[in-house]
Amino acid sequence: MSKELFVREVEAEYTASTRWVHWIRFFSIIALTVTGFYIAYVFVAPEVSSEPTLFLQAKMRMVHEIFGFILIAITIYKTYIFFFDKSKVEKLEIVSAKDFVSPKAWIAQIKYYLFLGEHPRLKGVYNPLQFAAYVMLYLMVALLSLTGLILYVHIYHDGLGGALYPIMRWFEALMGGLANVRVIHHIAMWVVLIFVPVHIYMVIFNSIKGKEGALDAVVSGLKFKRKNH
C-alpha cells in the first residue's frame, strides 16, 4: 500500500526579496495602525509641562507618514518583481493566477480546508483563496496609499506635497471631498485589519495540517517536498 511520506529534501518557496517585503509590510501595517488610531482618536496624552515641545500628535503623524511612504515603496517594488522578475521562484507567483481561474483548483482547495479532501497539488506558490486574499490586500493597500497621499498634501504644501497637490485634488473630488476620503481611508484600514488575523490563522492551519513548513518558509524561504512511497 502506497503511503505519502515526507523527505528531508527542501525546495525554494520564497525569494529573499519576497520575504523582506513581507516583513517590512507587516511591521509597517502595525506602525500605521497604532499611529493611525492615535491620529484619529488620541488615546494617550503627554504629561502636562510648561515646555512647548510635547508635540506627541505631530510625532505620531510623522511616524505614520514615514511608514506610509515605506509601505508605498515596497508595494511598488513588489508589484514590479511580480510581473518582471525572471527567477523561477517569482514566476511561481504568476503561475498562481492560473490556479485562481481554475474551478477545479477552487473546489479541491475548499475541500481541503473542510477536511473533505487531500492537499491539492497546485502549480503556483499560492492557492486560489490565498491569491484572492492577496489581490484584495494589494487593492486595499493601494486605496490606503491613495487616500493617505490626499490627506498628506493638505498638511504639507511644499516639496513632494506641493508636486502631488494638483493630482491628489482630482482624486479627492472624485471621492466626494476630504471627509469621504477619511472615511474611505478608515474602511480600507479595517479591511486590512480583518485580513491580518485571518491570514495568520490560515498560515498556522496550513503549517499544521499540510506539514510542509509553510510557517517556516516566510523566514527561511524553503519548504519540505512531498513524495509518494
C-alpha positions as CSV (number, residue, x, y, z in Angstrom):
1,M,0.0,0.0,0.0
2,S,1.4,3.4,-1.0
3,K,1.6,6.0,1.7
4,E,2.5,9.6,1.4
5,L,5.7,10.4,3.3
6,F,7.8,13.4,3.8
7,V,11.5,13.5,3.0
8,R,14.1,16.0,4.3
9,E,14.7,17.5,0.9
10,V,13.6,21.1,0.6
11,E,12.8,23.4,-2.2
12,A,12.7,27.2,-2.6
13,E,9.3,28.7,-1.8
14,Y,10.1,32.5,-1.5
15,T,13.0,34.6,-2.6
16,A,14.8,36.9,-0.1
17,S,13.2,39.9,-1.7
18,T,9.7,38.5,-1.2
19,R,10.4,37.7,2.5
20,W,11.9,41.1,3.1
21,V,8.8,42.7,1.5
22,H,6.5,40.5,3.7
23,W,8.1,41.5,7.0
24,I,8.6,45.2,6.1
25,R,4.9,45.3,5.1
26,F,4.0,43.5,8.4
27,F,5.8,46.0,10.7
28,S,4.6,48.9,8.6
29,I,1.0,47.9,9.0
30,I,1.5,47.6,12.8
31,A,3.1,51.0,13.0
32,L,0.4,52.6,10.7
33,T,-2.4,51.0,12.7
34,V,-1.1,52.3,16.1
35,T,-0.3,55.8,14.9
36,G,-3.4,55.9,12.7
37,F,-5.7,55.2,15.7
38,Y,-3.8,57.8,17.7
39,I,-4.3,60.4,15.0
40,A,-8.0,59.7,14.7
41,Y,-8.5,59.3,18.5
42,V,-5.9,60.5,20.9
43,F,-5.7,57.6,23.5
44,V,-2.8,58.9,25.5
45,A,-1.5,62.4,26.2
46,P,1.9,63.6,27.4
47,E,2.4,64.8,30.9
48,V,1.4,68.5,31.3
49,S,4.5,70.7,31.1
50,S,5.4,74.3,30.6
51,E,7.8,73.2,27.9
52,P,6.3,73.9,24.4
53,T,7.9,70.7,23.0
54,L,5.3,68.0,23.8
55,F,4.1,67.6,20.2
56,L,3.1,64.0,20.5
57,Q,0.3,64.3,17.9
58,A,2.9,65.7,15.4
59,K,5.4,62.9,16.3
60,M,2.7,60.2,15.7
61,R,1.8,61.9,12.4
62,M,5.5,61.9,11.4
63,V,5.9,58.2,12.2
64,H,2.6,57.5,10.3
65,E,3.9,59.3,7.2
66,I,7.3,57.6,7.3
67,F,5.8,54.1,7.4
68,G,3.2,55.1,4.9
69,F,5.8,56.0,2.4
70,I,7.7,52.8,3.2
71,L,4.5,50.8,2.5
72,I,4.0,52.6,-0.8
73,A,7.7,52.0,-1.8
74,I,7.7,48.2,-1.1
75,T,4.3,47.8,-2.7
76,I,5.6,49.4,-5.9
77,Y,8.7,47.2,-5.7
78,K,6.7,44.0,-5.0
79,T,4.4,44.8,-7.9
80,Y,7.4,45.2,-10.2
81,I,9.1,42.0,-9.3
82,F,5.7,40.1,-9.5
83,F,5.5,41.0,-13.2
84,F,9.1,41.4,-14.3
85,D,11.3,39.2,-12.1
86,K,12.8,36.4,-14.1
87,S,13.7,34.0,-11.2
88,K,12.0,30.6,-11.1
89,V,10.5,31.2,-7.7
90,E,9.0,34.5,-8.5
91,K,7.4,33.1,-11.7
92,L,5.5,30.6,-9.5
93,E,3.5,33.6,-8.2
94,I,2.3,34.4,-11.7
95,V,1.5,30.7,-12.2
96,S,-0.8,31.0,-9.2
97,A,-3.1,33.2,-11.3
98,K,-3.8,30.1,-13.4
99,D,-5.0,28.2,-10.4
100,F,-7.1,31.2,-9.4
101,V,-9.2,31.0,-12.5
102,S,-9.5,27.2,-12.3
103,P,-12.8,26.0,-10.8
104,K,-11.2,22.6,-10.2
105,A,-8.5,24.2,-8.1
106,W,-11.0,26.1,-6.1
107,I,-13.1,23.0,-5.4
108,A,-10.0,21.0,-4.4
109,Q,-8.8,23.7,-2.0
110,I,-12.2,24.3,-0.3
111,K,-12.5,20.5,0.2
112,Y,-9.1,20.5,1.8
113,Y,-10.0,23.3,4.2
114,L,-13.2,21.5,5.1
115,F,-11.2,18.2,5.8
116,L,-13.0,16.6,2.9
117,G,-10.0,16.0,0.6
118,E,-6.3,15.8,0.3
119,H,-3.9,18.7,-0.1
120,P,-4.3,19.9,-3.8
121,R,-1.1,19.8,-5.8
122,L,-1.2,23.2,-7.3
123,K,1.3,24.6,-9.8
124,G,1.8,28.0,-8.2
125,V,3.0,29.1,-4.8
126,Y,-0.4,30.4,-3.7
127,N,-3.7,28.5,-3.7
128,P,-6.8,30.2,-5.2
129,L,-8.1,31.5,-1.8
130,Q,-4.6,32.9,-0.9
131,F,-4.3,34.6,-4.3
132,A,-7.7,36.2,-4.0
133,A,-6.8,37.4,-0.5
134,Y,-3.5,38.9,-1.6
135,V,-5.2,40.6,-4.6
136,M,-7.7,42.2,-2.1
137,L,-4.8,43.1,0.2
138,Y,-3.0,44.9,-2.5
139,L,-6.1,46.7,-3.7
140,M,-6.7,47.9,-0.1
141,V,-3.0,49.0,0.3
142,A,-3.3,50.9,-3.0
143,L,-6.5,52.6,-1.7
144,L,-4.9,53.4,1.6
145,S,-1.9,54.8,-0.2
146,L,-4.0,57.0,-2.5
147,T,-6.2,58.3,0.3
148,G,-3.2,58.8,2.5
149,L,-1.5,60.9,-0.1
150,I,-4.6,63.0,-0.5
151,L,-4.6,63.7,3.3
152,Y,-0.8,64.3,3.1
153,V,-1.0,67.1,0.5
154,H,-3.4,69.0,2.8
155,I,-0.7,69.1,5.5
156,Y,2.5,69.7,3.5
157,H,2.2,72.2,0.7
158,D,5.9,72.3,-0.4
159,G,8.2,69.7,-1.9
160,L,6.5,66.4,-2.7
161,G,3.2,67.6,-1.2
162,G,3.2,70.6,-3.5
163,A,4.0,68.5,-6.5
164,L,1.3,66.0,-5.8
165,Y,-1.3,68.5,-4.8
166,P,-3.0,69.1,-8.2
167,I,-3.1,65.3,-8.9
168,M,-4.5,64.4,-5.4
169,R,-7.1,67.1,-5.6
170,W,-8.6,65.5,-8.6
171,F,-8.8,62.2,-6.8
172,E,-10.2,64.0,-3.7
173,A,-13.1,65.4,-5.9
174,L,-13.6,62.0,-7.4
175,M,-14.2,60.6,-3.9
176,G,-16.6,63.3,-2.9
177,G,-14.5,65.5,-0.8
178,L,-12.0,65.3,2.0
179,A,-14.5,64.0,4.6
180,N,-15.2,61.0,2.3
181,V,-11.5,60.4,1.8
182,R,-11.0,60.0,5.5
183,V,-14.0,57.5,5.7
184,I,-12.6,55.5,2.8
185,H,-9.1,55.5,4.4
186,H,-10.6,54.1,7.6
187,I,-12.7,51.5,5.8
188,A,-9.7,50.2,3.9
189,M,-7.7,50.1,7.1
190,W,-10.4,47.9,8.7
191,V,-10.4,45.5,5.7
192,V,-6.6,45.1,6.1
193,L,-7.0,44.6,9.9
194,I,-9.6,41.8,9.2
195,F,-7.2,40.2,6.7
196,V,-4.2,40.1,9.1
197,P,-5.7,37.7,11.8
198,V,-7.4,35.5,9.1
199,H,-4.1,35.3,7.3
200,I,-2.2,34.3,10.4
201,Y,-4.8,31.7,11.2
202,M,-4.7,30.2,7.7
203,V,-0.8,30.1,7.7
204,I,-0.9,28.2,11.0
205,F,-3.6,25.9,9.7
206,N,-1.7,25.1,6.6
207,S,1.5,24.6,8.5
208,I,0.0,22.2,11.0
209,K,-2.2,20.3,8.5
210,G,0.0,20.4,5.5
211,K,3.2,19.7,7.3
212,E,5.3,21.3,4.6
213,G,6.9,24.0,6.7
214,A,4.6,26.8,5.4
215,L,5.2,28.9,8.5
216,D,8.9,28.5,8.3
217,A,9.0,29.4,4.6
218,V,8.4,33.0,5.2
219,V,11.6,33.2,7.3
220,S,13.8,30.6,5.5
221,G,12.3,30.7,2.1
222,L,12.3,26.9,2.0
223,K,9.6,24.3,2.3
224,F,9.6,20.5,2.5
225,K,9.0,18.4,-0.6
226,R,6.3,15.7,-0.7
227,K,6.9,12.3,-2.3
228,N,4.8,9.3,-2.6
229,H,6.3,6.0,-1.5
